[in-house]
Amino acid sequence: MSPNYEPINLLFLVPGATKNDVEVEIDSQDLRVAGKCLSPLRGDTFAEVWDKFEYFFRLSQFHGANFDEIQVSLKDGALRVRIPYQKGAKPRRIVVD
């Protein structure tokens, strides 16, 4: 199965968090997303208690991804991380004679 080379889109639900409450870091081995957000009670109700979160993604999973062009946005409790592929990473079809 070949990859589709669409940008990698990660979504984290972080209710109540602001841009000062989250961290997105990248090094040669890992993508790290960490921070704090409000703790859910039931349904759509949130406590005034802050939970810490931390996620790691092994970068070797994303062959051809362009880590210099990562985009991160936070709006209405949704933290989005977008990782595009490098232009040269897309395969090209070769005509068979």
C-alpha positions in Angstrom: 0.0 0.0 0.0 1.5 3.3 -1.0 1.1 6.5 1.0 -1.2 9.2 -0.3 1.2 12.1 0.5 -1.5 14.3 1.8 -0.4 16.5 4.8 -0.4 14.7 8.2 -3.1 16.3 10.3 -3.2 15.7 14.1 -6.1 17.0 16.3 -6.0 17.3 20.1 -9.0 18.3 22.1 -7.7 20.6 24.8 -10.8 22.4 26.4 -10.0 25.7 28.0 -6.4 25.8 26.9 -4.7 28.9 25.5 -1.6 29.1 23.4 0.3 29.7 26.6 -0.9 26.3 28.0 0.4 24.1 25.2 3.9 23.2 23.9 4.7 21.6 20.5 8.4 20.6 20.2 10.3 18.7 17.6 13.7 17.1 17.6 15.5 14.6 15.5 13.5 11.6 16.9 10.2 12.8 18.3 7.3 15.3 17.9 6.1 16.2 21.4 2.8 17.9 22.2 2.2 18.7 25.9 0.4 21.1 28.1 -2.7 21.5 30.3 -6.4 21.7 29.7 -9.6 21.6 31.8 -10.7 18.3 33.1 -14.1 17.0 31.8 -16.7 16.0 34.3 -19.8 14.7 32.4 -20.9 15.5 28.9 -20.0 19.0 28.0 -19.4 20.1 31.6 -15.8 20.9 32.7 -14.3 21.2 36.2 -12.1 24.0 37.3 -9.4 21.3 37.6 -6.5 21.3 35.1 -5.2 18.0 33.7 -1.7 17.7 32.2 -1.3 15.9 28.9 1.7 14.7 26.8 1.9 12.9 23.5 4.9 11.6 21.6 5.1 10.7 17.9 8.1 8.9 16.4 9.2 11.0 13.4 10.6 7.9 11.5 6.9 7.1 10.8 6.6 10.1 8.6 9.0 9.4 5.7 9.3 12.5 3.4 7.5 14.8 5.8 8.7 18.4 5.8 9.3 19.2 9.5 10.5 22.7 8.8 7.0 23.7 7.6 4.9 22.4 10.6 1.8 24.6 11.3 0.1 24.6 14.6 -3.2 26.4 15.5 -5.4 26.5 18.6 -9.1 27.5 18.4 -12.1 26.7 20.6 -10.3 23.9 22.4 -9.0 22.2 19.3 -5.2 22.1 18.8 -4.3 21.2 15.2 -0.9 20.2 14.0 -0.3 20.0 10.3 2.8 18.4 8.8 3.2 18.7 5.0 5.3 16.4 2.8 8.4 17.7 1.0 7.8 18.4 -2.6 10.3 15.8 -3.7 8.8 13.1 -1.5 5.9 12.4 -3.9 6.6 9.5 -6.2 6.6 10.1 -9.9 5.3 7.7 -12.5 7.8 6.3 -15.0 6.6 5.3 -18.4 7.5 1.8 -19.4 8.6 1.4 -23.1 
